[in-house]
Amino acid sequence: MSGIFEKELLIDYSGPIDFAVKKELVALLREKVNLYVTDAGTRKRCAYIFEELLTNPHEYYKTKQMDEEPIQVSLELVNKSVIEVCISNTILKTDTEALLSRIETVNQGNEEALRELFHQTIGSETMSNVGGGIGLISVKMKNGFSYTFEIAGKNKTQNLFCLTTSITVNP
């Protein structure tokens, strides 16, 4: 590939998400990261972040009884230094505003604010019902990168939601 960015597709998946699929995707990520990263701490952080990001749609679907809904996942290695993670899933239109508000709050939070938000969220039923719970917060705390997102209408009751973030693998 030519241009400013050299990108390599690491993972491209589309289909249902359950515990077994999540486990396979994390194992594949570990295998790919091991090719580029020698630091064990960075490898562990990458796996943790990816697993948390996969857990969000998995848990949301389980809560909303939407088990048959697919997700789309792509990971690209950019300039052998950053992994871009994009996860797309269906979200109910009634939950969209609360999720977007939560992402904005997480994106704007510094370390102290995120720690406080994390403690407020533990045990809270509100955000676990719409997504954007402790996984979203902990990934930002471990990663430092903000989230970007896109929303597209899917049908009368659902939106397609795409969440993107990056993971530094080789500073």
C-alpha positions in Angstrom: 0.0 0.0 0.0 1.3 3.5 -0.8 0.6 6.8 0.8 1.1 8.3 4.3 -0.3 5.3 6.1 0.7 1.7 5.7 -2.3 -0.4 6.8 -2.6 -4.1 7.2 -5.9 -5.8 7.9 -5.5 -8.0 10.9 -9.1 -9.2 11.5 -12.3 -8.8 9.5 -15.4 -10.5 11.0 -19.1 -10.3 10.3 -21.6 -12.5 12.1 -23.2 -13.3 15.4 -21.4 -12.7 18.7 -21.5 -15.1 21.5 -18.9 -16.2 24.1 -17.3 -18.8 21.8 -16.9 -16.3 18.9 -15.6 -13.6 21.3 -13.0 -16.1 22.6 -11.9 -17.0 19.0 -11.6 -13.4 18.0 -9.5 -12.5 21.0 -7.2 -15.5 20.4 -6.8 -14.4 16.8 -6.0 -10.9 17.9 -3.3 -12.3 20.3 -1.8 -14.3 17.5 -1.6 -11.2 15.2 -0.3 -8.9 17.9 2.4 -11.4 18.8 3.8 -10.9 15.3 4.4 -7.2 15.9 4.7 -6.6 19.7 7.4 -8.0 21.9 6.3 -6.3 25.1 4.1 -8.7 27.2 2.3 -5.8 28.9 1.3 -4.2 25.6 0.1 -7.6 24.3 -2.0 -8.1 27.5 -3.4 -4.5 27.2 -4.4 -5.1 23.5 -6.2 -8.3 24.4 -8.0 -6.7 27.3 -9.2 -3.7 25.3 -10.3 -5.9 22.4 -12.2 -8.3 24.7 -13.9 -5.4 26.4 -15.0 -3.8 23.1 -16.4 -7.2 22.0 -18.2 -7.6 25.2 -20.2 -4.4 24.8 -22.4 -5.6 21.9 -22.5 -9.2 23.2 -23.9 -8.1 26.6 -26.2 -5.5 25.0 -27.7 -8.1 22.7 -28.1 -10.5 25.6 -29.8 -7.9 27.7 -32.2 -6.9 24.9 -32.7 -10.5 23.7 -31.3 -9.7 20.3 -29.0 -12.8 20.1 -29.4 -13.3 16.4 -28.1 -9.8 15.5 -24.7 -9.8 13.8 -21.7 -7.5 14.5 -19.0 -6.4 12.2 -15.4 -6.1 13.5 -12.3 -4.9 11.7 -8.8 -4.3 13.1 -6.1 -2.7 11.0 -2.5 -2.2 11.9 -1.4 1.3 10.9 2.3 2.0 10.3 3.1 -1.0 12.6 2.4 1.2 15.6 -1.4 1.5 16.1 -4.3 -0.9 15.8 -7.5 0.7 14.7 -10.5 -1.1 16.1 -14.0 -0.7 14.5 -17.0 -2.6 15.9 -20.4 -2.2 14.4 -23.6 -3.5 15.9 -27.3 -2.9 16.1 -28.7 -0.7 18.8 -32.3 0.2 19.6 -33.3 3.7 18.6 -34.7 4.2 22.1 -31.2 3.6 23.6 -29.2 5.7 21.1 -29.3 9.1 22.7 -28.2 7.7 26.1 -25.3 5.8 24.6 -24.1 8.8 22.6 -24.3 11.0 25.7 -22.3 8.4 27.6 -19.6 8.2 24.9 -19.3 12.0 24.9 -18.9 12.0 28.7 -16.2 9.3 28.5 -14.4 11.1 25.7 -14.3 14.3 27.7 -13.2 12.8 31.0 -9.7 13.1 32.3 -8.3 10.3 34.5 -9.8 11.5 37.7 -13.3 12.1 36.1 -13.2 8.6 34.5 -12.3 7.0 37.8 -15.2 8.7 39.4 -17.5 7.7 36.6 -16.3 4.1 36.8 -17.2 4.0 40.5 -20.6 5.6 39.9 -21.3 3.0 37.1 -20.5 -0.1 39.1 -23.8 -1.7 40.1 -25.9 0.9 38.2 -28.6 -0.7 36.1 -29.1 2.4 33.9 -26.2 2.2 31.6 -26.0 -1.5 31.5 -29.4 -1.5 29.8 -28.3 0.8 27.0 -24.6 0.0 26.7 -21.7 2.3 27.7 -21.0 0.8 31.0 -17.8 0.1 32.8 -16.2 -1.5 29.7 -16.3 1.7 27.7 -14.8 3.6 30.7 -12.1 1.1 31.5 -10.9 0.9 27.8 -10.6 4.7 27.7 -8.7 4.6 31.1 -6.3 2.0 29.8 -6.0 3.3 26.3 -6.2 7.1 26.4 -7.7 7.3 23.0 -11.2 8.8 22.5 -13.9 7.0 20.7 -15.4 8.1 17.4 -18.7 6.8 16.2 -21.2 6.8 13.4 -24.9 6.1 13.5 -27.1 5.0 10.5 -30.8 4.2 10.5 -31.4 0.5 10.0 -35.2 0.2 10.3 -38.0 1.8 12.3 -36.8 0.6 15.7 -33.0 0.1 15.2 -29.8 2.0 14.3 -26.5 0.6 13.1 -23.8 1.9 15.5 -20.1 1.9 14.6 -17.6 2.6 17.4 -13.9 3.2 16.6 -10.8 3.6 18.7 -7.1 3.0 18.5 -4.6 1.0 20.5 -0.9 2.0 20.5 1.2 -1.1 20.1 4.6 0.3 19.3 5.2 3.9 20.4 
